[in-house]
């Protein structure tokens, strides 16, 4: 749910009526099990709280708040790519959600000149 919010829940409204046009299952594609990496190196933190699932204190808001890290990780990759290609230095303002179209626009790619491998260093 939270990753979908940051990465693919684009809300499109009619310019004539103001009606939400992307409110059905044809337009909205929430993340599924196929969107989880095959190799996922995580482990649950140890806690002294003996109540809740895996000693958690909350299960609702923390995942929603932490999903913004995916948005910023992609933003850092875009910043690195722009810097590496001498297009821009500094912070890049992005259009949310980070759909493939929005990422492509932010990368400022020219298919003939920029078709090469880019590195991304997130620290």
KOLGURO-264349 format. One record per residue (C-alpha): residue number from 1; chain; y, z, x. Coordinates in pm, whole numbers, plus 50000, padded with zeros to 5 digits. Layout:
+-------+--------+-------+-------+-------+
: nuvex : drenfi :     v :     w :     u :
+-------+--------+-------+-------+-------+
:   NUM :      A :     Y :     Z :     X :
...
+-------+--------+-------+-------+-------+
//
This chain:
+-------+--------+-------+-------+-------+
: nuvex : drenfi :     v :     w :     u :
+-------+--------+-------+-------+-------+
:     1 :      A : 50000 : 50000 : 50000 :
:     2 :      A : 50253 : 50100 : 50263 :
:     3 :      A : 50168 : 49815 : 50501 :
:     4 :      A : 50196 : 49578 : 50208 :
:     5 :      A : 50544 : 49713 : 50138 :
:     6 :      A : 50666 : 49642 : 50492 :
:     7 :      A : 50473 : 49324 : 50564 :
:     8 :      A : 50412 : 49119 : 50250 :
:     9 :      A : 50560 : 49257 : 49927 :
:    10 :      A : 50843 : 49011 : 49880 :
:    11 :      A : 51031 : 49060 : 49555 :
:    12 :      A : 51178 : 48737 : 49420 :
:    13 :      A : 51408 : 48743 : 49118 :
:    14 :      A : 51521 : 48456 : 48896 :
:    15 :      A : 51880 : 48362 : 48975 :
:    16 :      A : 51935 : 48275 : 48607 :
:    17 :      A : 51779 : 48571 : 48426 :
:    18 :      A : 51732 : 48836 : 48693 :
:    19 :      A : 51364 : 48865 : 48594 :
:    20 :      A : 51120 : 48962 : 48867 :
:    21 :      A : 50913 : 48651 : 48943 :
:    22 :      A : 50662 : 48803 : 49186 :
:    23 :      A : 50508 : 49067 : 48964 :
:    24 :      A : 50162 : 48920 : 48913 :
:    25 :      A : 49842 : 48891 : 49112 :
:    26 :      A : 49908 : 48524 : 49192 :
:    27 :      A : 50211 : 48615 : 49403 :
:    28 :      A : 50131 : 48969 : 49522 :
:    29 :      A : 49854 : 48994 : 49779 :
:    30 :      A : 49802 : 49356 : 49888 :
:    31 :      A : 49627 : 49418 : 50220 :
:    32 :      A : 49248 : 49428 : 50191 :
:    33 :      A : 48955 : 49532 : 50410 :
:    34 :      A : 48978 : 49192 : 50584 :
:    35 :      A : 49322 : 49295 : 50717 :
:    36 :      A : 49179 : 49586 : 50919 :
:    37 :      A : 49109 : 49505 : 51285 :
:    38 :      A : 48742 : 49480 : 51381 :
:    39 :      A : 48804 : 49709 : 51679 :
:    40 :      A : 49016 : 50001 : 51566 :
:    41 :      A : 49057 : 50272 : 51830 :
:    42 :      A : 49172 : 50578 : 51640 :
:    43 :      A : 49064 : 50937 : 51611 :
:    44 :      A : 49171 : 51209 : 51374 :
:    45 :      A : 49386 : 51485 : 51520 :
:    46 :      A : 49239 : 51834 : 51531 :
:    47 :      A : 49401 : 52086 : 51298 :
:    48 :      A : 49369 : 52455 : 51218 :
:    49 :      A : 49438 : 52391 : 50850 :
:    50 :      A : 49108 : 52448 : 50668 :
:    51 :      A : 49222 : 52306 : 50335 :
:    52 :      A : 49220 : 51936 : 50248 :
:    53 :      A : 49049 : 51621 : 50366 :
:    54 :      A : 48992 : 51644 : 50742 :
:    55 :      A : 49224 : 51945 : 50742 :
:    56 :      A : 49517 : 51738 : 50618 :
:    57 :      A : 49815 : 51896 : 50449 :
:    58 :      A : 49923 : 51582 : 50264 :
:    59 :      A : 49783 : 51239 : 50192 :
:    60 :      A : 50063 : 51054 : 50010 :
:    61 :      A : 50395 : 51031 : 50191 :
:    62 :      A : 50284 : 51044 : 50559 :
:    63 :      A : 50098 : 50710 : 50545 :
:    64 :      A : 50392 : 50553 : 50363 :
:    65 :      A : 50636 : 50681 : 50623 :
:    66 :      A : 50414 : 50591 : 50919 :
:    67 :      A : 50360 : 50232 : 50802 :
:    68 :      A : 50712 : 50154 : 50918 :
:    69 :      A : 50567 : 50169 : 51271 :
:    70 :      A : 50398 : 49831 : 51204 :
:    71 :      A : 50738 : 49686 : 51110 :
:    72 :      A : 50895 : 49819 : 51431 :
:    73 :      A : 50601 : 49707 : 51648 :
:    74 :      A : 50648 : 49351 : 51522 :
:    75 :      A : 51024 : 49383 : 51572 :
:    76 :      A : 50966 : 49487 : 51934 :
:    77 :      A : 50741 : 49183 : 51986 :
:    78 :      A : 51012 : 48959 : 51843 :
:    79 :      A : 51273 : 49124 : 52069 :
:    80 :      A : 51048 : 49072 : 52374 :
:    81 :      A : 50990 : 48707 : 52284 :
:    82 :      A : 51362 : 48640 : 52236 :
:    83 :      A : 51446 : 48817 : 52563 :
:    84 :      A : 51170 : 48632 : 52753 :
:    85 :      A : 51304 : 48297 : 52630 :
:    86 :      A : 51667 : 48398 : 52705 :
:    87 :      A : 51768 : 48363 : 52340 :
:    88 :      A : 51896 : 48712 : 52275 :
:    89 :      A : 51909 : 49062 : 52422 :
:    90 :      A : 51920 : 49382 : 52225 :
:    91 :      A : 51832 : 49480 : 51871 :
:    92 :      A : 51714 : 49214 : 51625 :
:    93 :      A : 51792 : 49260 : 51257 :
:    94 :      A : 51496 : 49148 : 51047 :
:    95 :      A : 51454 : 49053 : 50684 :
:    96 :      A : 51202 : 49284 : 50513 :
:    97 :      A : 50922 : 49220 : 50433 :
:    98 :      A : 50797 : 49068 : 50757 :
:    99 :      A : 50627 : 48772 : 50598 :
:   100 :      A : 50517 : 48491 : 50831 :
:   101 :      A : 50824 : 48291 : 50722 :
:   102 :      A : 51062 : 48578 : 50808 :
:   103 :      A : 50892 : 48636 : 51145 :
:   104 :      A : 50914 : 48264 : 51230 :
:   105 :      A : 51285 : 48260 : 51145 :
:   106 :      A : 51348 : 48573 : 51355 :
:   107 :      A : 51164 : 48421 : 51653 :
:   108 :      A : 51401 : 48123 : 51652 :
:   109 :      A : 51123 : 47891 : 51763 :
:   110 :      A : 51166 : 47527 : 51845 :
:   111 :      A : 50812 : 47384 : 51813 :
:   112 :      A : 50840 : 47127 : 52093 :
:   113 :      A : 51021 : 47342 : 52349 :
:   114 :      A : 50881 : 47686 : 52266 :
:   115 :      A : 50514 : 47606 : 52218 :
:   116 :      A : 50369 : 47837 : 52482 :
:   117 :      A : 50209 : 48180 : 52513 :
:   118 :      A : 50439 : 48479 : 52478 :
:   119 :      A : 50370 : 48832 : 52590 :
:   120 :      A : 50457 : 49147 : 52401 :
:   121 :      A : 50499 : 49488 : 52559 :
:   122 :      A : 50530 : 49776 : 52316 :
:   123 :      A : 50608 : 50109 : 52476 :
+-------+--------+-------+-------+-------+
//
